[in-house]
Amino acid sequence: MATSCDDAVLETPGSKRARIVCAVAHAIILTTVGVWQITVIFGLNNGPSQLADWFSESNAVRAGEGFADKGFLADAGLPDVCYGNTWGSHGFTNYIRGGGKRVEGGYKISTSLFPVLPTRYIYTHYPPGPDWTVGMLTKILGKQRATLYRFFPWSIAMLCGALLARQLWKTMGPVRSVVVMGLLAAAPAFGNMIHGLHYQSYSLSLLLLEIALVLSALRASRFPWKELLILFAVAFWQGWLSFDYCFLVAFAPLPVFLLRPGTLAKERLLRLGACVLAAGGGFALANVLHVGQVILYYHDVQMAMADLSYSGSRRMGATPWGEIIQLYYKGFFQDPRFFHPLSFSVAGVSLVLLCFPRRWASTRLRGWQLTWGVPWLRVAAVLAALAVCSMWLIFMPQHAKIHTHFLPRHYYLLYFSLVFLIADNIAVRRSVTGHEHTKI
């Protein structure tokens, strides 16, 4: 394949200066995102972030104070999202004090079975990972120090971004890795929530780390036991944060596997299966433990199952698909919080590339030659990414409809696939003395 030849050229000792430039470029990309978000953190002035879902943030901050005061095993380790008065004008505290009953996804449930008070509401429907995290930060840094708390998810995002950049460098060479990271970081969704105190911040960072781990596992010289163990731990962390990324975490290895050149040999398929099992198993274990928490809290299996099943059935409620498609189309192409304004250009270039599966097309401009084309498996990778990203919407349409302020970020895996496809399947060459030399 042309890609392996290009990578070989990009890795030659004579390109040392280019490698230094690429390393600096990676540092500039991540530093720019990091500094931008530091200014956002200080600009919030110790208050909640509307962009990063201040409803959930305010609940997590109050729950964190509760864990810091009562211990992390209080209420079976479930968060009391109405504990204390911090940010009381946001989240469930504000809603309940205004006379509302327990409302999630636009529905009400009986307060006789699920008691709710303005000063106490034990939230059972999501794993408590974000609340535990804020609780630990509260324990270490003190109460009402949100500005300082935000540097923890910020640090996780910077670390995961750096690890992905490093793995992309190893996988596709320095120049192409800079192109990929530059396009990934240029999408607003990459960095605009990394100051958040709820799962939206951590989930995308950990998904990028998962992609890096799968790329590493696929190219490891031996069976990747170390990568699989880390992948299991990362997936468990994801599962302890939220249910929402279950399909993304479990099946992200599939499009990543298809993006890389190679045959469907038994060894590669075995690694793919191991990655899916490790990711899915880690996520599932976290969710099972959360169900155990809810049972322990109610001291009644039937009541716990009634709570969780009612919540799940409502999230799966019927919603007009035309409305959902319209909402997510706006999220991808028009909403500045996610992928706009790059979506049209990235999608357009990708579509052009996908028009040339199994063969290469080229054009010449003043001594330069632009060559492009993709193998069939790359087409399958994009389709697989689209399917994986859409699974939550398919199974949880009601939930997807009312959480469009962050759920379009599920499509970041598709965006990554499109960006990777562009960077890995375009070659720019210059003809010198009758020979073509790859420049990118």
URNORJO-V170740 format. One record per backbone hydrogen bond with DSSP energy under -1.0 kcal/mol. NH is the residue of the N-H (numbers start at 1). CO is the residue of the C=O. Records with the same first field share a line. If there is no record, write none. Layout:
BEGIN
NH = CO  CO
END
This chain:
BEGIN
5 = 1
6 = 2
7 = 3
8 = 4
9 = 5
10 = 6
11 = 7
12 = 9
15 = 12
16 = 13
19 = 15
20 = 16
21 = 17
22 = 18
23 = 19
24 = 20
25 = 21
26 = 22
27 = 23
28 = 24
29 = 25
30 = 26
31 = 27
32 = 28
33 = 29
34 = 30
35 = 31
36 = 32
37 = 33
38 = 34
39 = 35
40 = 36
41 = 37
42 = 38
43 = 39
44 = 40
45 = 42
47 = 44
53 = 50
57 = 53
58 = 54
59 = 55
60 = 56
61 = 57
62 = 58
63 = 59
64 = 60
65 = 61
66 = 62
67 = 63
68 = 64
69 = 65
70 = 66
71 = 67
76 = 73
77 = 74
78 = 75
81 = 121
83 = 80
88 = 85
90 = 87
95 = 91
96 = 92
97 = 93
98 = 94
99 = 96
100 = 95
104 = 107
109 = 102
114 = 110
117 = 120
123 = 79
129 = 240
132 = 128
133 = 129
134 = 130
135 = 131
136 = 132
137 = 133
138 = 134
139 = 135
140 = 136
141 = 137
142 = 138
149 = 145
150 = 146
151 = 148
152 = 149
154 = 150
155 = 151
156 = 152
157 = 153
158 = 154
159 = 155
160 = 156
161 = 157
162 = 158
163 = 159
164 = 160
165 = 161
166 = 162
167 = 163
168 = 164
169 = 165
170 = 166
171 = 167
172 = 168
173 = 169
177 = 173
178 = 174
179 = 175
180 = 176
181 = 177
182 = 178
183 = 179
184 = 180
185 = 181
186 = 182
189 = 338
190 = 187
192 = 188
194 = 191
196 = 193
201 = 198
203 = 199
205 = 201
206 = 202
207 = 203
208 = 204
209 = 205
210 = 206
211 = 207
212 = 208
213 = 209
214 = 210
215 = 211
216 = 212
217 = 213
218 = 214
219 = 215
225 = 223
228 = 224
229 = 225
230 = 226
231 = 227
232 = 228
233 = 229
234 = 230
235 = 231
236 = 232
237 = 233
238 = 234
239 = 235
240 = 236
241 = 238
242 = 238
246 = 243
249 = 245
250 = 246
251 = 247
252 = 248
254 = 251
256 = 252
257 = 253
258 = 254
259 = 255
269 = 265
270 = 266
271 = 267
272 = 268
273 = 269
274 = 270
275 = 271
276 = 272
277 = 273
278 = 274
279 = 275
280 = 276
281 = 277
282 = 278
283 = 279
284 = 280
285 = 281
286 = 282
287 = 283
288 = 284
289 = 285
290 = 286
291 = 287
292 = 288
293 = 289
294 = 290
295 = 291
296 = 292
297 = 293
298 = 294
299 = 295
304 = 300
305 = 301
306 = 302
307 = 303
308 = 304
309 = 305
310 = 306
311 = 307
312 = 308
313 = 309
314 = 310
315 = 311
316 = 312
317 = 314
324 = 320
325 = 321
326 = 322
327 = 323
328 = 324
329 = 325
330 = 326
331 = 327
332 = 328
333 = 329
334 = 330
335 = 330
338 = 335
342 = 339
346 = 342
347 = 343
348 = 344
349 = 345
350 = 346
351 = 347
352 = 348
353 = 349
354 = 350
356 = 353
358 = 374
359 = 356
361 = 372
363 = 370
365 = 368
368 = 365
369 = 429
370 = 363
371 = 427
372 = 361
373 = 425
374 = 356
378 = 375
380 = 376
381 = 377
382 = 378
383 = 379
384 = 380
385 = 381
386 = 382
387 = 383
388 = 384
389 = 385
390 = 386
394 = 390
395 = 391
396 = 392
399 = 315
400 = 396
401 = 397
402 = 398
406 = 403
407 = 403
409 = 406
410 = 407
411 = 408
412 = 409
415 = 411
416 = 412
417 = 413
418 = 414
419 = 415
420 = 416
421 = 417
422 = 418
423 = 419
424 = 420
427 = 371
429 = 369
430 = 437
431 = 367
432 = 435
435 = 432
437 = 430
439 = 428
440 = 428
END
